[in-house]
């Protein structure tokens, strides 16, 4: 008996592979990721007192100068982002400007940089949580369970959708900046210790021997701001959103850092703040907010430092996941890591791999009886920080090289002058950081040498890896950092 067409079993089309969720992030969302990665409260309460101790009352200007330098870098960076729209961010820019071997080295350097900046912070999470619990409740806890709990929490946050992460970071960022605004309000209303003063802006207080150290701390405080481009595939109207988020993040961080450090100077007075920072650098901001607002605000600041660290971890975790996703799609890393969760539309296997790597490093430091702050944080963060600064320098150099070879309608100010000027400033910043590396690590010269060399060595290892790819996997090599087949929505 013949079978009619209607009786045939319905054929099911193969399910389309899940993709990242396009159009999920606006300008503010992307800026939240970038500013949260910088951890403003942690940077101010934990590092700014050292900048004041070394640079005196002119320290606020150091943060302004760092912000201006990175704003100049952002000019060429965002201009190139309109022409190079691949998912690889820094390594895509460097590949298109300096060639595939340099781009592959930059990809490995990005993995070192972002992983170093995140994994080391699990030590800070443990240290900050332990200090907070001891201050508020008198409790003393071991650091390893806190770090491992943080790994699970951040892993879950990265597993969820990107808009979930943006909303969470928005709340945490408002909390940590809000407590600093509260301190500022108290100091301004009471007129500071001896009346408000603008002596911090005087050249005689800015150009002092300690200014180089202040600039080193200031540049480190912006680490990760360039990750705006990583979210291009999930941005609404990325041709506009990404540049706006970049400038918004740099502008906010530069002005906010400078303002808060100036507030700290006013809280103790021009003549007394350096002495106060030297006596108790870790407690400088807590003493100030207790004096001008109240002890309850100091307790809140302790709590918000922990949430600030959590926000930073989640921001870096999401950035790492997207770098790994891009490299897996390129074929440079195992393609399995490029799988995207069908419901949450997140690169969940890349996130799981990063969580496992973080756990291995944390457990290794614990097994070695290392201190979570002095070793895990400082020794792992430092190569990450230098790696990201080297990426910025390479990207700045790549911009004029790229525009020299392609037809474009951009002006020379954006494609040559600004990036070359930024490259000179960034190279100077790297020299300052390396020259004051002992201030960041507190380690021996031998350890510092290893920490400083880690980033350039990883970059150089990318060159023979590129040669191996060209010989053994030519298709992967030739398509590395190529433009997406379908153009991403643009403002053009």
C-alpha positions as CSV (number, residue, x, y, z in Angstrom):
1,X,0.0,0.0,0.0
2,X,1.5,3.3,-1.0
3,X,2.4,5.7,1.8
4,X,1.3,9.3,1.4
5,X,3.6,12.2,2.0
6,X,1.6,13.3,5.0
7,X,2.3,9.9,6.6
8,X,6.0,10.1,6.4
9,X,7.7,10.9,9.7
10,X,8.6,14.6,10.0
11,X,12.3,15.2,9.3
12,X,13.9,17.4,12.0
13,X,16.5,19.9,10.9
14,X,19.7,19.6,12.8
15,X,19.8,22.0,15.7
16,X,21.9,25.1,15.0
17,X,25.0,25.5,17.1
18,X,24.5,27.9,20.0
19,X,26.2,31.3,19.7
20,X,27.0,34.1,22.0
21,X,24.0,36.4,22.6
22,X,24.3,39.4,20.2
23,X,22.9,42.7,21.3
24,X,23.0,41.9,25.0
25,X,25.3,44.7,26.2
26,X,25.0,48.4,26.0
27,X,27.7,51.0,26.7
28,X,27.0,51.0,30.4
29,X,27.1,47.2,30.6
30,X,30.5,47.0,28.9
31,X,31.9,49.9,31.0
32,X,30.7,48.0,34.1
33,X,32.9,45.0,33.1
34,X,35.9,47.2,32.5
35,X,35.6,49.4,35.6
36,X,34.8,46.4,37.8
37,X,37.9,44.6,36.6
38,X,39.9,47.6,37.8
39,X,38.4,47.2,41.4
40,X,38.4,50.9,42.3
41,X,37.7,50.5,46.0
42,X,40.4,47.8,46.4
43,X,42.9,49.9,44.4
44,X,42.2,53.1,46.4
45,X,42.1,51.5,49.9
46,X,44.9,49.0,49.2
47,X,47.3,50.8,46.9
48,X,46.7,54.6,46.9
49,X,48.2,55.0,50.4
50,X,51.5,53.7,49.1
51,X,51.3,56.2,46.2
52,X,50.8,59.0,48.7
53,X,53.7,57.7,50.9
54,X,56.1,57.6,47.9
55,X,54.9,60.6,45.9
56,X,53.5,62.9,48.5
57,X,50.5,65.1,48.1
58,X,51.0,65.3,44.3
59,X,49.9,61.7,44.0
60,X,46.5,62.5,42.6
61,X,48.0,64.0,39.4
62,X,49.8,60.7,38.7
63,X,46.4,59.0,38.2
64,X,45.3,61.8,35.9
65,X,48.5,61.5,33.8
66,X,48.0,57.7,33.5
67,X,44.4,58.2,32.5
68,X,45.4,60.8,29.9
69,X,48.0,58.4,28.5
70,X,45.5,55.6,28.1
71,X,42.9,58.0,26.6
72,X,45.5,58.8,23.9
73,X,46.0,55.0,23.4
74,X,42.2,54.6,23.1
75,X,42.1,57.0,20.1
76,X,44.0,54.6,17.8
77,X,42.7,51.5,19.5
78,X,39.0,52.4,19.0
79,X,39.7,53.7,15.4
80,X,41.2,50.3,14.5
81,X,38.2,48.5,16.2
82,X,36.0,49.9,13.4
83,X,38.1,48.2,10.8
84,X,39.2,44.9,12.6
85,X,36.0,43.3,13.8
86,X,37.2,39.8,14.7
87,X,36.7,38.3,18.1
88,X,40.4,38.2,19.1
89,X,40.6,41.8,20.3
90,X,44.3,42.6,21.0
91,X,45.8,39.6,19.2
92,X,43.6,40.4,16.1
93,X,44.8,44.0,16.1
94,X,48.5,42.9,16.5
95,X,48.1,40.2,13.8
96,X,46.7,42.7,11.3
97,X,49.4,45.3,12.0
98,X,52.5,43.3,12.8
99,X,51.9,39.9,11.2
100,X,50.7,36.4,12.3
101,X,53.8,35.3,14.3
102,X,53.5,38.5,16.4
103,X,49.7,38.0,16.7
104,X,50.1,34.4,17.9
105,X,52.6,35.5,20.4
106,X,50.2,38.2,21.5
107,X,47.4,35.6,21.9
108,X,49.6,33.5,24.3
109,X,50.5,36.8,26.1
110,X,46.8,37.6,26.5
111,X,46.2,34.3,28.1
112,X,49.0,34.8,30.5
113,X,47.9,38.4,31.2
114,X,44.3,37.9,31.9
115,X,44.8,34.6,33.8
116,X,47.5,36.1,35.9
117,X,45.3,39.1,36.7
118,X,42.4,36.9,37.7
119,X,44.0,33.8,39.4
120,X,46.3,35.9,41.7
121,X,43.2,37.8,42.9
122,X,41.9,34.7,44.6
123,X,44.7,35.3,47.1
124,X,43.4,38.8,47.6
125,X,39.9,37.5,48.0
126,X,41.0,35.1,50.8
127,X,43.1,37.9,52.5
128,X,40.4,40.5,52.3
129,X,37.7,38.1,53.5
130,X,39.9,37.0,56.4
131,X,40.6,40.6,57.4
132,X,36.9,41.5,57.2
133,X,35.7,38.6,59.3
134,X,38.4,39.2,61.9
135,X,37.6,42.9,62.1
136,X,33.8,42.5,62.2
137,X,33.5,39.3,64.2
138,X,36.9,38.4,65.6
139,X,36.9,35.2,63.6
140,X,40.0,33.7,62.1
141,X,39.6,31.3,59.1
142,X,42.0,29.5,56.8
143,X,42.4,31.1,53.4
144,X,42.1,28.0,51.2
145,X,38.4,27.4,51.6
146,X,37.7,31.1,50.8
147,X,39.7,30.9,47.6
148,X,38.0,27.7,46.5
149,X,34.6,29.0,47.3
150,X,35.4,32.1,45.3
151,X,36.5,29.9,42.3
152,X,33.1,28.1,42.4
153,X,31.2,31.4,42.7
154,X,33.0,33.0,39.9
155,X,32.7,29.9,37.7
156,X,29.0,29.9,38.2
157,X,28.8,33.6,37.4
158,X,30.7,33.0,34.1
159,X,28.5,30.0,33.3
160,X,25.4,32.3,33.5
161,X,24.4,34.6,30.7
162,X,26.5,37.7,30.0
163,X,23.6,40.0,30.8
164,X,23.3,38.4,34.3
165,X,27.0,39.2,34.8
166,X,26.5,42.8,33.7
167,X,23.6,43.3,36.1
168,X,25.5,41.8,39.0
169,X,28.6,43.9,38.3
170,X,26.4,47.0,38.1
171,X,25.2,46.4,41.6
172,X,28.6,45.6,43.0
173,X,30.2,48.6,41.3
174,X,27.6,51.0,42.7
175,X,28.3,49.6,46.2
176,X,32.1,50.0,46.0
177,X,32.1,53.4,44.4
178,X,29.3,54.6,46.6
179,X,31.3,54.0,49.8
180,X,34.1,56.1,48.4
181,X,31.6,58.9,47.4
182,X,30.3,58.7,50.9
183,X,33.8,59.3,52.3
184,X,34.3,62.2,49.9
185,X,31.0,63.7,51.0
186,X,32.0,63.6,54.6
187,X,35.4,65.1,54.0
188,X,34.0,67.9,51.8
189,X,31.2,68.8,54.2
190,X,33.6,69.1,57.1
191,X,36.2,71.0,55.0
192,X,38.9,68.4,55.5
193,X,41.5,68.4,58.3
194,X,42.6,72.0,57.9
195,X,40.4,73.4,55.0
196,X,40.4,72.2,51.5
197,X,43.5,72.7,49.5
198,X,44.6,72.5,45.8
199,X,48.3,72.2,46.7
200,X,48.3,68.7,45.2
201,X,48.1,70.2,41.7
202,X,51.2,72.5,42.2
203,X,54.1,71.5,40.0
204,X,56.4,71.6,43.0
205,X,54.4,68.8,44.6
206,X,53.9,66.8,41.3
207,X,57.4,66.7,40.0
208,X,59.2,65.1,42.9
209,X,61.5,62.0,43.0
210,X,58.6,59.7,44.0
211,X,56.5,60.6,41.0
212,X,57.9,57.7,38.9
213,X,56.6,55.3,41.6
214,X,53.2,57.0,41.7
215,X,52.9,56.6,37.9
216,X,53.8,52.9,38.1
217,X,51.0,52.4,40.6
218,X,48.6,54.5,38.6
219,X,49.2,52.6,35.3
220,X,48.7,49.3,37.1
221,X,45.3,50.6,38.4
222,X,43.9,50.8,34.9
223,X,44.8,47.2,34.0
224,X,42.2,45.5,31.8
225,X,40.4,48.7,30.6
226,X,41.0,47.6,27.0
227,X,38.8,44.5,27.4
228,X,35.8,46.5,25.9
229,X,36.6,45.1,22.5
230,X,36.4,41.5,23.7
231,X,32.6,42.0,24.1
232,X,32.1,43.2,20.5
233,X,30.1,40.2,19.5
234,X,27.6,40.7,22.3
235,X,27.4,44.5,22.1
236,X,24.5,46.5,20.8
237,X,25.7,48.6,17.8
238,X,29.4,47.8,18.5
239,X,30.6,50.5,16.1
240,X,29.4,53.0,18.6
241,X,29.1,51.1,21.9
242,X,32.7,49.8,22.1
243,X,34.4,53.2,21.6
244,X,32.0,54.9,24.0
245,X,32.5,52.3,26.7
246,X,36.3,52.5,26.3
247,X,36.4,56.3,26.7
248,X,33.8,56.2,29.5
249,X,35.8,53.6,31.4
250,X,39.1,55.4,31.0
251,X,37.6,58.8,31.8
252,X,35.8,57.6,34.8
253,X,38.7,55.7,36.3
254,X,41.2,58.6,35.7
255,X,39.0,61.3,37.2
256,X,37.6,59.1,40.0
257,X,41.0,57.8,41.1
258,X,42.5,61.3,41.1
259,X,39.5,62.7,43.0
260,X,39.5,60.0,45.7
261,X,43.3,60.3,46.3
262,X,42.9,64.0,46.6
263,X,40.1,63.4,49.1
264,X,42.4,61.2,51.2
265,X,45.0,64.0,51.2
266,X,42.3,66.5,52.4
267,X,41.1,64.1,55.1
268,X,44.5,64.2,56.9
269,X,45.9,67.5,55.6
270,X,48.7,68.4,53.3
271,X,51.3,68.3,56.0
272,X,50.1,65.2,57.8
273,X,48.9,62.7,55.2
274,X,52.3,61.3,54.3
275,X,53.1,60.6,57.9
276,X,49.7,59.0,58.3
277,X,50.2,56.8,55.2
278,X,53.6,55.7,56.5
279,X,52.2,54.9,60.0
280,X,49.3,52.7,58.8
281,X,49.0,52.4,55.0
282,X,46.4,49.6,55.1
283,X,44.2,51.5,57.5
284,X,44.4,55.0,55.9
285,X,41.0,55.0,54.2
286,X,39.4,53.2,57.1
287,X,40.6,55.8,59.6
288,X,39.4,58.6,57.3
289,X,35.9,57.2,56.8
290,X,35.6,56.5,60.6
291,X,36.6,60.1,61.3
292,X,34.4,61.8,58.8
293,X,31.4,59.4,58.5
294,X,31.4,56.9,61.3
295,X,32.5,53.4,62.4
296,X,29.6,51.8,60.6
297,X,30.8,53.2,57.3
298,X,34.3,51.6,58.0
299,X,32.5,48.3,58.6
300,X,30.7,48.7,55.3
301,X,34.0,49.5,53.5
302,X,35.4,46.2,54.8
303,X,32.5,44.3,53.3
304,X,32.5,46.2,50.0
305,X,36.2,45.6,49.5
306,X,35.3,41.9,49.4
307,X,32.5,42.5,46.9
308,X,34.9,44.7,44.9
309,X,37.3,41.8,44.6
310,X,34.5,39.5,43.6
311,X,33.4,41.9,40.9
312,X,37.0,42.1,39.6
313,X,37.3,38.4,39.5
314,X,34.0,38.0,37.5
315,X,35.0,40.7,35.0
316,X,38.4,39.1,34.3
317,X,36.8,35.6,34.2
318,X,34.4,36.7,31.5
319,X,37.2,38.4,29.5
320,X,39.3,35.2,29.7
321,X,36.4,33.0,28.6
322,X,35.9,35.1,25.4
323,X,39.6,35.1,24.6
324,X,39.7,31.3,24.9
325,X,36.5,31.0,22.9
326,X,38.1,33.0,20.1
327,X,41.3,31.0,20.1
328,X,39.3,27.7,20.1
329,X,37.3,28.9,17.1
330,X,40.5,29.8,15.4
331,X,41.8,26.2,16.0
332,X,44.8,27.5,18.1
333,X,43.3,25.9,21.2
334,X,41.2,22.7,21.3
335,X,37.9,23.4,19.5
336,X,36.0,21.8,22.3
337,X,36.7,24.8,24.4
338,X,34.7,26.9,21.9
339,X,31.4,25.3,22.9
340,X,28.6,27.7,23.9
341,X,25.9,26.8,26.3
342,X,22.5,26.5,24.5
343,X,20.5,28.2,27.2
344,X,22.8,30.7,28.8
345,X,24.8,31.4,25.6
346,X,28.0,31.5,27.5
347,X,31.4,29.9,26.6
348,X,30.9,27.4,29.5
349,X,33.7,24.9,28.7
350,X,36.2,27.7,28.4
351,X,35.0,28.9,31.8
352,X,35.2,25.5,33.3
353,X,38.8,25.1,32.0
354,X,39.7,28.5,33.5
355,X,38.2,27.5,36.8
356,X,40.2,24.3,36.9
357,X,43.4,26.1,36.1
358,X,42.7,28.6,38.9
359,X,42.1,25.8,41.3
360,X,45.4,24.1,40.3
361,X,47.4,27.3,40.9
362,X,45.6,28.1,44.2
363,X,46.2,24.6,45.5
364,X,49.8,24.7,44.4
365,X,50.5,27.8,46.4
366,X,48.6,26.4,49.4
367,X,50.6,23.2,49.2
368,X,53.8,25.3,49.2
369,X,52.6,27.1,52.4
370,X,52.6,30.4,50.5
371,X,50.9,33.5,51.8
372,X,47.7,34.3,49.9
373,X,48.6,38.0,49.6
374,X,52.4,38.2,49.5
375,X,52.9,35.3,47.2
376,X,49.6,34.2,45.4
377,X,48.4,37.7,44.7
378,X,51.6,39.6,44.1
379,X,53.6,36.9,42.3
380,X,50.8,35.8,40.0
381,X,49.3,39.3,39.3
382,X,52.7,40.9,38.4
383,X,53.4,38.9,35.3
384,X,49.7,39.3,34.3
385,X,50.0,43.1,34.7
386,X,53.2,43.3,32.7
387,X,51.7,41.1,30.0
388,X,48.7,43.3,29.5
389,X,50.9,46.4,29.4
390,X,53.0,44.8,26.7
391,X,49.8,43.9,24.8
392,X,48.8,47.6,24.9
393,X,52.2,48.6,23.7
394,X,52.2,46.1,20.8
395,X,48.6,47.2,19.9
396,X,49.7,50.8,19.8
397,X,52.5,50.0,17.5
398,X,50.2,47.8,15.3
399,X,47.8,50.7,14.6
400,X,49.9,52.8,12.3
401,X,51.4,49.7,10.7
402,X,48.0,48.5,9.8
403,X,46.7,51.8,8.4
404,X,49.8,52.3,6.4
405,X,48.9,49.1,4.4
406,X,45.2,49.5,3.9
407,X,42.9,52.0,2.2
408,X,40.9,54.0,4.7
409,X,39.2,57.3,5.3
410,X,40.6,58.0,8.8
411,X,42.7,61.0,9.6
412,X,46.4,60.9,10.4
413,X,45.8,62.1,14.0
414,X,43.9,58.9,14.8
415,X,46.0,56.5,12.8
416,X,49.6,57.8,13.2
417,X,50.0,60.7,15.7
418,X,48.0,59.4,18.6
419,X,49.1,55.7,18.5
420,X,52.8,56.6,18.1
421,X,52.6,59.1,21.0
422,X,50.7,56.4,23.0
423,X,53.4,53.8,22.2
424,X,56.1,56.1,23.6
425,X,54.1,56.8,26.8
426,X,53.2,53.1,27.3
427,X,56.9,52.1,26.8
428,X,57.8,54.7,29.5
429,X,55.1,53.2,31.8
430,X,56.5,49.7,31.4
431,X,60.0,50.9,32.2
432,X,58.6,52.6,35.3
433,X,56.7,49.5,36.4
434,X,59.7,47.2,35.8
435,X,62.1,49.7,37.5
436,X,59.9,49.7,40.6
437,X,58.9,46.1,40.5
438,X,60.0,45.5,44.1
439,X,57.2,47.9,45.3
440,X,54.7,45.6,43.6
441,X,56.1,42.2,44.8
442,X,58.2,42.7,47.9
443,X,60.2,39.8,46.6
444,X,63.9,39.0,46.2
445,X,65.8,40.1,43.0
446,X,65.8,36.6,41.7
447,X,62.0,36.2,42.0
448,X,61.5,39.6,40.5
449,X,63.6,38.7,37.5
450,X,61.5,35.7,36.9
451,X,58.3,37.7,37.3
452,X,59.4,40.4,34.9
453,X,60.7,38.0,32.2
454,X,57.6,35.7,32.2
455,X,55.6,37.9,29.9
456,X,58.2,38.6,27.2
457,X,59.3,34.9,27.3
458,X,55.6,33.8,26.7
459,X,55.4,36.2,23.8
460,X,58.6,34.9,22.3
461,X,57.4,31.3,22.7
462,X,54.5,32.2,20.4
463,X,57.0,32.7,17.5
464,X,58.1,29.1,17.2
465,X,54.5,28.0,17.8
466,X,53.5,30.2,14.8
467,X,56.2,28.5,12.7
468,X,54.9,25.1,13.8
469,X,51.3,26.1,12.8
470,X,52.5,27.3,9.4
471,X,54.3,24.1,8.7
472,X,51.9,21.6,10.4
473,X,48.5,23.3,10.2
474,X,48.6,25.8,7.4
475,X,44.9,26.3,7.2
476,X,44.7,27.3,10.8
477,X,47.7,29.6,10.4
478,X,46.4,31.3,7.2
479,X,42.9,32.0,8.8
480,X,44.3,33.2,12.1
481,X,42.7,36.5,13.2
482,X,40.8,36.8,9.9
483,X,37.6,38.9,9.7
484,X,34.3,37.1,10.4
485,X,32.4,35.8,7.4
486,X,29.3,37.7,8.2
487,X,29.9,41.3,9.2
488,X,28.9,42.3,12.7
489,X,26.4,45.0,12.9
490,X,28.0,48.4,12.7
491,X,27.1,52.0,13.2
492,X,28.4,52.8,9.7
